[in-house]
Amino acid sequence: MTDAQPALPAEMAAVEITTPGGPKVLKPASRPVPAPGPNDVLIKVAAAGVNRPDVLQRLGHYPPPPGASDIPGLEVAGAVAALGAEVSGWKIGDSVCALLPGGGYAQYALADAGACLPAPKGLSLEEAAALPETVFTVWANVFDDAGLKAGETLLVHGGTSGIGVTAIAMAKAFGANVIATAGSDEKCAACLRLGADAAYHYEKDAWEQDIATKGGADVVLDMAGGDFVARNLSCLNPGGRHVSIAFLRGAMARVNILAVMQKRLRLSGSTLRARPAAEKARLAADIRREVWPRIKRGDIRPTLDSAFALAEAAKAHARMEAGGHIGKIILKVD
């Protein structure tokens, strides 16, 4: 710890998962303020993002990695409150947003220094809290893995989800075309307002057939899995890349290997939470160099659906599970 560390309270308000189950198992609690390790930044949280993995953790399906807090929450924004002994590049009071392995639903949260980014000027801390989880995910999968380039076409499912709105904004900011799918006509219209070039109702439209006849897609960011995988592959162009990040329609898929061979397709997938700190730091450095200037110019801006008080985390989860949200749901932390 540095010599200039300010005094911190011993306890903090937090929201914990009392037992696996529905939103009501999220309960306010008092927890000790965590002490930063050598490479950690302690953040006084102003806002925390709510993400689908938080719901999965609450249900008992997505446990935190070893050593991570059992408190849910994978992204926050706020002010640096304390620094680990080996941290450089940050100082007390800096406004930051950060990707976390857990612990975001609290007044204080620990982040590895390499997974912190400066809170973009011109955005509120609530808006900044909506960035890390989705920006890291989209950058790691669509750009770092699949190599989306200007002039290519991205197909993203769940276009009004937190990941979806971020993928639309980032792909357009980098000069790509975007096709989105969504579960209602209202959400399809929202995708178009957010910048998508085309939007399809994934339950009613023969989207893969129409996409295939109108130029196809070069990259698919797939959160659906299941029966969507074969449909995705059918509308990918030769040399196309298919990246899986979730499987809301099932973890099993039937794939025509001949089609993969003939079109030289590449299928990959990843999770983000358990990646090593060094890997997240590399992604953060790339994001700071490539994405942050586009946020500063206004080319990329987070889309907020709603904000709840920290103690209302159960209502925030109910909002997410109801499926009507467009953009990110945020918790405001006093």
C-alpha positions in Angstrom: 0.0 0.0 0.0 1.2 3.5 -0.7 1.8 6.0 2.1 -1.0 8.3 1.0 -3.9 5.8 1.4 -6.9 7.5 2.9 -8.8 6.0 5.8 -11.5 3.6 4.6 -14.6 2.3 6.4 -14.5 -1.2 7.8 -17.9 -2.2 6.4 -19.8 -1.5 3.2 -23.2 -2.1 1.8 -23.4 -4.9 -0.8 -25.9 -7.3 -2.4 -25.4 -11.0 -2.0 -26.9 -14.2 -3.3 -28.4 -15.9 -0.3 -29.2 -19.1 -2.2 -29.6 -20.1 -5.8 -32.9 -19.0 -7.1 -35.1 -16.2 -8.5 -34.4 -12.4 -8.2 -35.7 -12.3 -4.6 -32.6 -14.3 -3.4 -30.6 -11.1 -3.9 -30.5 -9.4 -0.5 -28.8 -6.3 0.9 -25.9 -7.2 3.2 -23.0 -5.7 5.1 -19.6 -6.9 4.1 -16.0 -5.9 5.0 -14.4 -3.5 2.6 -11.9 -5.6 0.7 -8.2 -4.9 1.0 -6.3 -4.6 -2.3 -3.6 -7.1 -3.1 -0.3 -6.1 -4.7 -1.8 -5.5 -8.2 -5.3 -4.5 -7.2 -7.2 -1.2 -7.4 -9.9 -0.6 -4.8 -12.8 1.4 -6.4 -15.4 3.4 -4.5 -18.3 2.3 -6.7 -20.7 4.9 -8.2 -22.5 2.5 -10.5 -22.4 -1.1 -11.5 -23.6 -2.8 -14.6 -26.1 -5.7 -14.6 -25.3 -8.5 -17.0 -26.7 -11.9 -18.1 -23.8 -13.7 -16.3 -25.0 -12.2 -13.0 -28.4 -13.9 -13.6 -26.7 -17.2 -14.3 -24.6 -16.8 -11.1 -27.7 -16.1 -9.1 -29.3 -19.3 -10.5 -26.3 -21.3 -9.5 -25.0 -21.9 -13.0 -22.0 -19.6 -13.2 -19.8 -19.7 -10.1 -17.1 -17.1 -9.6 -13.6 -18.2 -10.5 -11.2 -19.2 -7.6 -10.3 -16.2 -5.5 -13.0 -13.9 -6.8 -15.7 -12.4 -4.7 -19.0 -14.3 -4.4 -20.8 -10.9 -4.7 -22.2 -10.6 -8.2 -21.2 -7.8 -10.6 -18.7 -7.8 -13.4 -18.3 -4.1 -14.1 -18.2 -0.9 -12.2 -17.3 2.8 -12.5 -16.2 5.1 -9.7 -13.2 6.6 -8.0 -9.9 4.9 -7.1 -10.0 4.6 -3.3 -6.8 2.6 -2.6 -3.9 1.0 -4.5 -1.9 -2.2 -4.2 1.8 -1.9 -3.5 2.8 -2.8 -7.0 0.2 -0.7 -8.9 1.5 2.1 -11.2 -0.4 4.4 -13.6 -3.3 5.1 -11.3 -3.7 7.4 -8.3 -6.2 8.0 -5.6 -9.2 9.8 -6.9 -8.9 8.8 -10.5 -12.3 8.2 -12.2 -12.2 4.7 -13.7 -14.3 1.9 -15.0 -13.2 -1.6 -14.7 -13.9 -5.2 -15.6 -14.2 -7.5 -12.5 -14.3 -11.2 -11.9 -17.0 -10.4 -9.3 -17.9 -8.1 -6.5 -19.5 -5.2 -8.3 -22.8 -5.0 -6.4 -21.2 -3.2 -3.5 -19.9 0.2 -2.4 -16.3 -0.9 -2.9 -14.9 -3.4 -5.4 -11.5 -4.7 -6.3 -10.2 -4.8 -9.8 -6.9 -5.9 -11.2 -5.1 -2.7 -12.3 -4.7 -4.0 -15.8 -8.5 -4.4 -16.2 -9.1 -0.7 -15.3 -9.7 2.0 -17.9 -10.2 5.8 -17.4 -13.8 6.7 -17.2 -14.4 8.4 -20.6 -14.8 12.2 -20.4 -18.2 13.3 -21.5 -20.0 10.3 -20.0 -21.6 10.0 -16.6 -20.3 7.3 -14.3 -23.5 5.4 -14.9 -22.8 5.4 -18.6 -19.1 4.4 -17.9 -20.3 1.5 -15.8 -22.2 0.2 -18.8 -19.0 -0.2 -20.8 -16.4 -2.7 -19.5 -18.2 -6.1 -19.7 -19.8 -5.6 -23.1 -16.9 -3.6 -24.7 -14.3 -6.2 -23.5 -16.6 -9.0 -24.8 -17.2 -7.5 -28.2 -13.6 -6.4 -28.7 -12.3 -9.9 -27.6 -14.6 -11.8 -29.9 -15.6 -9.7 -32.8 -12.4 -7.8 -33.4 -9.5 -9.7 -31.6 -10.7 -13.2 -32.5 -12.9 -12.9 -35.6 -11.0 -9.9 -37.0 -14.0 -7.9 -38.3 -12.8 -5.3 -40.8 -14.2 -2.2 -42.3 -16.6 -3.0 -45.2 -17.4 -6.5 -43.8 -20.8 -7.5 -42.4 -21.5 -8.5 -38.8 -24.5 -10.5 -37.8 -25.4 -10.2 -34.1 -28.3 -11.9 -32.4 -30.0 -10.2 -29.5 -29.4 -6.8 -30.9 -31.1 -4.9 -28.1 -29.2 -6.7 -25.3 -26.3 -5.1 -23.6 -23.9 -7.1 -25.8 -26.1 -6.4 -28.9 -26.2 -2.6 -28.6 -22.5 -2.5 -28.0 -21.7 -4.7 -30.9 -23.8 -2.5 -33.2 -22.2 0.7 -32.0 -18.6 -0.7 -32.2 -19.0 -2.4 -35.5 -20.4 0.7 -37.1 -17.7 2.9 -35.6 -15.1 0.7 -37.2 -16.8 0.9 -40.6 -18.5 -2.4 -40.8 -22.1 -3.2 -41.8 -24.4 -4.7 -39.1 -27.3 -7.0 -39.3 -29.2 -7.6 -36.1 -31.9 -10.0 -34.9 -34.3 -9.4 -32.1 -37.5 -10.9 -30.6 -40.1 -8.2 -31.4 -40.9 -5.7 -34.1 -40.3 -2.9 -31.5 -36.8 -4.3 -30.8 -36.0 -4.6 -34.5 -37.0 -0.9 -34.9 -34.7 -0.1 -32.0 -31.8 -1.9 -33.6 -32.3 0.2 -36.7 -32.4 3.4 -34.6 -29.1 2.3 -33.0 -27.4 2.0 -36.3 -28.0 -1.5 -37.6 -28.3 -1.6 -41.4 -31.0 -4.4 -41.2 -32.9 -6.1 -38.5 -34.9 -9.3 -38.4 -37.5 -10.8 -36.0 -35.7 -14.0 -35.3 -39.0 -15.9 -34.5 -41.0 -14.8 -37.5 -38.5 -14.0 -40.3 -36.5 -16.4 -42.5 -33.5 -14.2 -41.6 -30.8 -16.6 -42.8 -32.3 -17.0 -46.2 -32.7 -13.3 -46.7 -29.2 -12.5 -45.5 -27.7 -15.1 -47.8 -29.4 -13.6 -50.8 -28.4 -10.0 -49.9 -24.6 -10.4 -49.6 -24.3 -12.7 -46.6 -22.3 -12.1 -43.4 -18.6 -12.3 -42.7 -18.8 -12.6 -38.9 -21.5 -13.9 -36.6 -21.5 -13.0 -32.9 -23.8 -15.7 -31.5 -25.5 -15.7 -28.1 -28.2 -18.2 -29.1 -26.5 -21.5 -29.9 -28.7 -24.5 -30.5 -30.6 -24.5 -33.8 -29.3 -21.0 -34.7 -25.8 -22.3 -35.3 -26.6 -24.1 -38.5 -28.7 -21.2 -39.7 -25.8 -18.9 -39.0 -23.4 -21.0 -41.0 -25.8 -21.1 -43.9 -25.6 -17.3 -44.4 -21.8 -16.9 -43.7 -19.7 -15.9 -46.7 -16.6 -18.0 -47.7 -13.9 -17.3 -45.1 -16.6 -16.4 -42.5 -16.0 -16.5 -38.8 -18.6 -17.7 -36.2 -18.0 -16.8 -32.6 -20.1 -18.2 -29.8 -20.4 -16.4 -26.4 -23.6 -18.0 -25.0 -26.1 -20.6 -25.7 -29.6 -19.4 -24.8 -31.2 -21.8 -27.2 -29.1 -24.8 -26.1 -25.5 -25.9 -25.8 -25.8 -28.6 -28.5 -25.9 -27.9 -32.2 -25.9 -29.9 -35.4 -23.2 -28.6 -37.9 -22.7 -29.5 -41.5 -19.0 -30.1 -41.6 -19.0 -30.2 -45.4 -20.3 -26.7 -45.5 -17.6 -25.6 -43.1 -15.0 -27.2 -45.3 -16.4 -25.8 -48.6 -16.7 -22.3 -47.3 -13.5 -22.4 -45.2 -15.5 -21.3 -42.2 -14.0 -20.8 -38.7 -15.9 -21.6 -35.5 -14.6 -20.4 -32.2 -16.0 -19.3 -28.8 -14.9 -18.0 -25.5 -15.8 -16.8 -22.0 -14.4 -13.7 -20.5 -14.6 -14.0 -16.7 -12.0 -16.6 -16.1 -9.3 -15.3 -18.5 -5.9 -14.6 -16.9 -5.3 -11.1 -15.7 -2.5 -10.6 -18.2 -4.9 -11.4 -21.1 -7.5 -8.9 -19.8 -4.7 -6.3 -19.4 -3.7 -6.9 -23.1 -7.4 -6.5 -24.2 -7.7 -3.3 -22.0 -4.6 -1.8 -23.7 -6.1 -2.5 -27.1 -9.5 -1.1 -26.1 -7.9 2.0 -24.7 -6.0 2.6 -27.9 -8.7 1.7 -30.4 -12.1 2.1 -28.8 -11.7 4.9 -26.3 -10.8 7.6 -28.9 -14.0 6.6 -30.7 -16.0 7.1 -27.5 -14.4 10.4 -27.0 -15.5 11.5 -30.6 -19.0 10.3 -29.9 -18.9 7.5 -32.5 -19.6 5.0 -29.7 -22.0 5.7 -26.8 -23.6 3.3 -24.3 -27.3 2.8 -24.5 -28.9 2.7 -21.0 -32.2 1.0 -20.5 -32.8 1.7 -16.8 -31.2 2.4 -13.5 -32.0 1.0 -10.0 -30.6 1.6 -6.5 -28.2 -1.0 -5.3 -30.7 -2.3 -2.8 -33.1 -2.8 -5.7 -30.9 -5.3 -7.4 -33.7 -7.9 -7.4 -35.9 -5.5 -9.4 -33.0 -5.0 -11.9 -32.7 -8.8 -12.4 -36.5 -9.1 -12.8 -36.3 -6.4 -15.5 -33.5 -8.3 -17.3 -35.3 -11.6 -17.1 -38.6 -10.1 -18.4 -36.8 -9.5 -21.6 -38.2 -6.0 -22.4 -35.0 -4.1 -21.9 -33.2 -2.2 -24.7 -29.5 -1.6 -23.7 -27.8 -1.8 -20.3 -29.4 -2.0 -16.9 -27.4 -0.2 -14.2 -27.3 -0.2 -10.4 -26.6 3.2 -8.8 -24.5 3.0 -5.7 -24.5 5.7 -3.0 
